[in-house]
Amino acid sequence: MSTLVQYEPFVDSTTTKFLDRTEALFSSTHAICDFGRWLQWYAFDVIGQITYSKPHGFIDRAVDVDGIIGFLGRLFDYFAPIGQIPVLHLFLLNNPILRLLDKFQIIPFTSAIASFAQACVNERVADVNAAKARGEDPNANRAVARGDLLSMFLQAKEERPDFFDNSRVLVMAITMAVAGSDTTAISLAAVFYYLLKNPDCYRKLLAEIDDAVSSGIIENRPNGLVSWAESQQLPYFDACVKEAFRLHPAVGLPLERVVPSQGAEICGKHIAGGTIVGCNAWVIHRRSEVFGKDVDAFRPERWLEADTEKRKEMAGTMLHFGMGARTCIGKNVSLLEVYKFIPSFLRRFEVFLAQPNQEWKLHNAWFVRQLDFNTTFKLRTRRTQDDMLG
């Protein structure tokens, strides 16, 4: 995370815009917000900033730009069952006729995400080549090397052209857009939902944030933003995030691995080499022998009450970002956003469920998306910025 903190300014610029747009579109008009969708648009614009120094435009336009979110939904609706029955892919999107039609652009399958990424890559490569033509070092020119992930990918291409070619740069850029947005939006929505469904926890968290501002742990900035370092000094907030991760991990299907050729002993049984095995985070996160008998309850206090060994055991059982060498590549980007965004948002707005007695609906298509999470917002007046600055 120490390296990733350099991307805080990208998160801050997008968050500031998001807070202002939330006030303009929802709190000032008393309109109901599809919070899950709104948070996904936020996460996509943040990853656009971090990857390309250019947002997709969801927040500014308040629409599904180029149908990207809808496309991703349909994509995962397809890949979730195909991932379980791969042979079907040969008869569907991967059949030779469709591949030929795509090759000759008769029925193109290029997504808006890929097109946006390709345009950003082409633009940056042109800037790099222009700098070289002028005899400049592209990495020393801030207009070219903007400190984003694309700059890092292109630098890797310069250093290892045999491995990091143009296609790999594009694949990495697209992968970051997908991996760094869906998981983040789902996790953000989960934290807010469980707080709203558990008002005592919500009040405790607001008190912790307010006290941190009063005591100087959180700097009282005019824009109300909270830094990564400051967010790490909020123990109850950290417990709320961990508990939301536990109850609603973003991935809802098993994280599969292939047993090595020599086989392996798993849970006291010999499993033959080549066997596909996997764990589902939704099951593992509800192990009562690890988390307690109240595993279905949102109780952040479990993370604060546990001793060091128990906390280590609980943390080691969490699979929300995967584990080991196959950990989600967007994990640290997601954590940076989650820990900065939520206290920043709660400093500015009170959040209410539009239908307090209604449960949200969940749709499992690899990622477990939340539907019908409708909220309203109100500017916080209990402690205004002027009062706090005074």
N, C-alpha and C positions, 0 to 999 in steps of 0.2 A: 504493500500500500504506500510505502514511503515514496516510491517512484511515481505512482499514479496521482499523488497529490498535486503534481504539476499541472494536472488537467482541471483543477478546481475553478480557475477563471472561466473555462468553457461551461461548466455546470452553473456557475453563478450568473452568467449573462442570460442563460436560458431560463433559470429559475426566476430571476427578476422580471423578465418579460411575462412568464407564466402567471406570477402573482398579480401583476397589473391586469392581465387579460382576464383572470378569474374574477377580479373585482369588477371590471367593466362589463363582462358578459353575464355574471351570475349574482354576486352579492349585491351589487347596486340595482339590479333589476328584479331580484328575488326569484330568478328563474331556477328551475330544477336542472341539475347537472347529471349527466351520465358519467359518474366519476371514474369508473373503470376505463371508459373510452378516452376521457379527457387526460387521464394519467398516462395512457399509452401514447397519446400524441405528444405529451411532454417528454416521455422517455425516448421517443424516436427523434425529436428535435435535439435533445441532449447528445445522443450518440452521433447525430449528424455533425454537431459542433466538435465533439471530441475526435471524430474520425477525419472529417474533411474541412473543419473550420467553417462549415456551412450547414445551417439547419434545413430540414426538408420543407418547413413552412407550415406545419400543422397548427402551431399556436397562433401565428399571425392570421391565418385564413380560417381557422376553426372549422375545417372540413377534412375529410379523409383525402389527402392530396394524392391525385392520380390513382385513387383506389388502392393504395398500398396496404392499408390495414385489412381491408376486405380480402385482398389477394392473399395475404399471409394467413388469414383465417381459413380460407379455402385450401391453401397449401397444406396446413397442418391437419385439416379434416381428411385430406388424402393420405398424407404420410403416416398418420397414426395407425390406421389399419394395415397399410402397406408394410410398415415396419414390422408388424407381427406376421404378415403373410407375404413375404417379399416376392414370391413367384408371380403374384398378381400384377406387379409392376411391368413385367414383360408383355402382358396383354393389354395394358392400359397406356400410360403416358410414355413408357419406354419401348413401345412396339415400333418395329422398323418403318412402318408407313408414316407414323407421326413424326419420327425423327427426321425422315426425308423431307416431309413438308416443312418442318422447322428449318432445316438446313437451307432450303431455297426460299425461306421467308414467305411461303404460301400461307401457312398458318403459324406465325411466329409465337414462340413461347417465352420470349424475353420479358422479364418482369420490369415494372417501373423502378423497383429497388436496384436491379442490375443496371438499368439505363442511367439512373442518377449516379450510381457509383462509377460507371464507365466514364460519364461526362466529367466527373470530378477528377478522376485519375488522368484523363486526357489533358485537362486544363493544367493540372499540376506538372505533368511531364513536359508540356510545352513551356511552362515557366522555368523548369529546371534546364531544359535545352537552351532556352534563350539566355539564361544566366551564364551557362558555359560558353556560349558564342561570344558573350561580352568579356570573357576571360575572368569571370567571377566564380567564387566558390559557392555553389547553391546552398550548402549547409550553413554558410555564414550570412546569407541574405534572408532576413526575417520575413520579407514579402514572399519568399519561395518556401523556406523551411519554417513553417508556421507553428511548430511545436505540437502538431496534432499526430494522430496515429498514422495517417497517410504519409507524412514526412518520415516517420520511423520505418514504414514499409519500404519506401523508395530508397532510404539510406541502406537498408538491408539488401536491396536489389543491387545497389552500387558495390557493396562489400562482397556479396556472394551471388553474382549474376548467373552462375551455373545452377543454383538451387532456387533463388528467388526471382523468377522471371515475371513478365508482365501479367500472365494469367494468374499467378499466385498472389500478386499484389491485389488484383481485382477480387479474387476469392476471399482473401483476408478482409478486405474492406466490406464486402457484402455480408460475410459471416459476422463481423462485429455489429453490423446494423441489426441483424436478426437476434443474435445471442445477447446483445447488450440492451435490447429494448423490451422484448416480451417478458423475460424474467423479472426485469426491474418493475415494469408496470403492474404485473401480477403481485409482486411482493409489496409494492406501495399500497395497492388496493387492499391487500390482506391486513396490513397494519391498521389502516384507517377503519376498515370494517369491524375488526375485533375490538378496537377502542370504542367505537360507537355502540356496539352491542354490549359493552361492559363499561358503563358510565363511571364507576368508581376508579377504574384503571385510567380512563380518560382524564378525570380530575386530578389524579395523582401525577400524571405526566405533565399536565399544564402547570401544576404547582412546581414541579421540578424545573421546568424550563424557565418560568418566571423568576424563581429563586436564583437560578444560575445567572440570569441577566442582572438581577439586583445585586448579587455578590461579586459581579465582574468576571465570573467564569466564562460567560458569553458576552462578547463585546456588543454594546448597544449601537449597532450600525444604523444609519438612516434607512437603509433598504430592508432591515430586519433579518438579513441572512445569517446563517450559522455556519461556521467553518467546520471542516472535518475534525481538526484537533479539538475544538470545543465540544463537538458531538460525542467525542470519546470520553468526556467527563460527566456524562449523564447516565448513571447506572440503571435507573428505572427505565429510561428510554431504551437502553441497550437490551434490557430484559424483555421489553415489549416487542422489539424487533425479532429477537430470537424466538419468542413464543409464537409470533405470527408465522415465521419461517417454519416452525415445527408443525403448526396446525394446517398450514396451507403452502406446502412446497410447490414450486412452480411446475415441476414435471410430475405427471400423474401416471406414467407407465414405468415398468422396470428399467433400470439402468443396466444394460446387458454387458456381459463379458464372456469371452470364450476360454474355456478351461484349457491350459497348456497340454501338449501332447502326452506328457507322462501322467496326466490325471491329477486330481487334487482331492484332499479330504476336506469336506465342508460339513460342519455341524455333525461330525462323527460318522459321515458316510462318504464312501469313495465315489467320486464323480469321474467318469471316463473323459479322456482328452477329447477336445473338439466339441464338448457339450456347451450349449449356451445357457448361462445362468444369469440371474439378475435379482436385484432387490428393489422393491417399490418404496420410495420414501414415505408415502402415505401410510404404509404399514409399519415400517421401521420407526417412524416418529411417534407411534402410539404404543410403544412397548412399555407396559405398566411397570415392569421390573426395573426399567431405566428411569422413566419420568414420573412414576407415581400412579396411584390408582385413578386419579382424576385426569387421565390423559386426554379426554375429550373436552376439557374445560380450558378456556383461555385464562391462565393464571401466571402472569409474568414473575410473580414472587418466587416461583419454584427455582428460578435462576439465581435469585439473591439469597435464598435460604440455604441452598446446598453448600456443603463444604467443598474444599478445593478438589478432592478426588471425585466427588459426585459431579461437579460441574465439568470436569475433564471427561468423565464417562458420557454425560449428556451431549457435550460438544462433539465427541467422537462418534456419536450415533447419528448425527445430523447429516442428511444426504441431499439437502435442498440444492446445492450446487454440484452434486457429485462428490467424488473423492479421489485422491491420488493423482496419477498422471492424466486421468481423463476429466479432471475438474473443469467446469464450464469456463471457457476463455473470457467470458464477460463478467466473471464473478467480481473482480475488484472494481470494475466500472460500476456495476450494479450497487455494490456496497457504498461506494462513494456517493452516489446519487441518493440512496435511501437514507443514509445517516445525515446528509446535509439537508435534504429536501423537507423531511417531515417536521423537524422542529422549526424550520424557517416558515413553513406553511401554517403551523399551529400558533406561531407568534402573531400572525396577521389575521387569521380567520378562525371563527367558531364553525364547526362542521356539524350538520344535523342530517339524520336519515330522512328522506322525503316521505317514506312509509315505514315508520319505526317498527311496526309489527310484521313487516314482510321480510322474509329471508331472501338472500340473493340466490341465483341459480348458477350452477357450475357446469361447464362443458369441457369434458376431457378429450382433447385431441393432441396428445403428447403434453403440451402445456395445458394446465387446468385454468381456463379463462373464466372470469366472473361476469355474469350477466345480471341485469336489473339491480345494479348498485347505484341507486339514484340518491343524490344528496342536495342540500341547500347550504349556502354559506352566509355568514354574517361577519362584518368587520369586528374585531375585538375592541370593545370599548372600556373594559374594566381597567385596562392599563394602557393608555395611549402613548404614542411615542413621545409627545411633548411632556407628559407626566414623568415618563421614565428618564428623559433627558434632563428634566429639572431635578 
